[in-house]
Amino acid sequence: MKSLNRPDLYCWSSFDSERNIDFNSVAWIRPDGNVLIDPLPLSEHDWNHLQSLGGAAWIVVTNSDHLRAAPAIAQLTGARIAGPAAEKDTFPIQCDRWLSDGEELIPGLKVLEMKGSKTPGELALLLEETTLITGDLVRAPQAGSLTLLPDAKLRNRAEVLISVRRLAQISGINAVLIGDGWSVFRNGSQLLKELAASL
C-alpha cells in the first residue's frame, strides 16, 4: 500500500481504463483497530502489508456502487461493515452498522451525507477535521482540481449543490482523498471552495 499525507494513512488503487482514472481505497491505521474505506481487491503484497499493520476492524462502504471487495476482505479479516443508512433497504449486503449524517463510526471519523448523488445518502468521511475522504460524488479526473459526477448520473442536482457547499464551508481540510481520480494533499478547503463556486 502507498503512504499518504499522514503516517497512519495508506492507499491502494486500480486503474479503470474505461474512465481513464484510478479507483482508490484508503486504510486508516489505528491502535484500536484499522478502518478500510471502499476497499478494492488487494494484491498479495498489499494484503501482506495490511496484515503486518494489524488487519482490519471496520470497513466503510460509502455507497452501493463501491462495494468492491468489502465482503471478501471482511470474511478474511473478521472486520465489521458499515454502509449508508439511506440505502439500508436496497443495499446488496447486510451491514453491521448503518451510518447517517453527523454520526461518528469511531472517534475522529465523522460521517457527512452527500444528498442528490447517484445513490441515496452517499457517505463522505471527515477524519480528525483535516482529511476528507469521498466516495463517488466528488472526484478528480485531472490532478490538482476537484469536480463532480456528470449531471446525467445525479439524482438531484439542487441537493448536490447544497451538499458540496456544505463541504466548502468546513475550514481546515488539508487533504481530500478521492475515491475516483487524483487525491489532493494540500489546500483541500480552498479546492472545495473553488468547486462550490464553479457550480
N, C-alpha and C positions, 0 to 999 in steps of 0.2 A: 504494500500500500504506500501511497505517496504522502509525505508530510505536508501539512497545510500551514496556515498562518499562526497556529498555536501548537505547542509541543504535544498537546493532548488530542489533536485532531488529525485524522488521516482520510484519504480519499482513494477510491479505485474507480475505473472508468471503462466504458465500452464504446467504440466508435460506431455511430449509426450512419451508414453510407447513404441511405435514402435522404436523410435530413442534413448530412454533412456536418454533424456536431457530435460531441461526446455526450453520452449519458453518464451521470456521476452518482456515486454513493458516498456517504460520509460515515465515519466511525468516531464517536466521542469516547475517549478512553478515560475512565474514572475509577477510583478505588472501590466504590460501592457497586460497580457493575457497568460494563460498557453498553453504549447505545449505538445501534446502527440505524441509519436513515435511508429508506428506499434502496435496500441492498440488491445489487446485481449479483450474478454468479461470481464466485471467487476463483481465481486461478489457484493452482496448488501453492505457489509462492505466497499469494495474499492470504490464503487460508492458514498456512503455517504462521505467517506474521500475526494474524488476528489471534490465533490460539496462543502465541507467545505473549500477547498482551492481555490475555485473560478471557478470550471468547466474547460472548455477548449475553447481556441480561435482558435487554429490551430491543425490539425492532419497531421503529415507527414507519408506517406506510402513509405517505402524505395524501394519496388518492388511489383509487382502484386501478388506474392505468399504470401505477408504479409498484404493483405487487411484486413483480420481478422474481427474485429468488427468496423472498421472505419466508415462505412456508418451509422450503428445504433447509435454509440456514437455521430456522427456529428448531426444526427437528434434530439437527446435528448438535446444536449448542444448548438446547433447553430454554432459549430466550422466549419471553412473552412478546406478543404482538399487540401494538396499539394502532388504531385506524381512526378515520374521521367519523364523528358521531352522525353527521348528516347522511352518511352512506350506510348506516347500520343495517337497514332493511334489505339492501341490494348488494352489499359487499361480497366478493367472491369467496371469502373465508370468514370463519368466526374469529373475532379478536378477543384478547384478554381484557382489553380496555378500549373504550370509545372516547375520543378526545374532542372537546368543544372549546370555543374561543375563551381565552383568558385562563385556562387551566395550566397547571404545571404537571407534566408527566413525572418529573423528578425535580428536586430543587435546582433552579438555574436554567430549566428548559421550558420556556413559555410557549403556549400554543396560540397562534393567530389564524383565524378562519378567513380564507380568501373566497368571498362570495362572488358568484357570477362566472366562475371558471367552467371548464368543460365537464367537471364532475361536481356534485354538491359538496359544499363545506371543505374544499381542498385545504390542507394544512400548510402553513409556513411555521417555522420554529425560530424563536429568538433565544440564542444561547448566551446567557450571562450578560445580556443587554448590549453586546458588542458584535455578535456574529449572527447574521440572518441566514437561514437555510430554507431554500424554496423548493417547491415541487415542480409543477408544470407551468403555472400562470406567468411568473416572472422568469425570463430566460435570457440567454445571451449568445446568439449565434455568431456575433462578432466580438472580438476581445475589446474590453475597455468601455463597454456600454451595455445598458440593460434594455430589454424590450418585453413585449407581451406575446402570448399566444395570438395567432391570427384571429381576427374578428369572427370568421366563419366557425371557429371552434368554441367561441364563448357562449355561455347560456344567457348571460345578461350583462351587456357592456356597462350599463349605468352602475350596477353593483360592483363590477370590476374596478371602475374608476374610484369609487368610494374606498375599496379595499387597498388599492395602490396608493392613494393619497394618504391613507392612514399609515402605511409603511413609511411614507416620505416624512411624516411628522415625528418619527422616532429619532431622537438625536443620539449620537454616539455609536451608530453602527459603523464598524470599520470594514469588515468583510461581508460579502454576500456570496454564499456558497450555492451554486446553481445546480438544479437537477439536470437541466438540459443546456449544454453550452459551456461558456467560459466563466469561471468564477472570478470575482474581483476581491482583492485583499487590502485595498486602501480606499478611503473616501467613499465608503458604501452609502452613507447617508446622503452625500452630495449626488451620487449617481441615481439614487432613488428619487431625490427631488427633481433631477433632470428628467427622469422617466415620467413622473407625475405631470410635470409642466408640459411635456410633449403630447399629452393625450387630449 
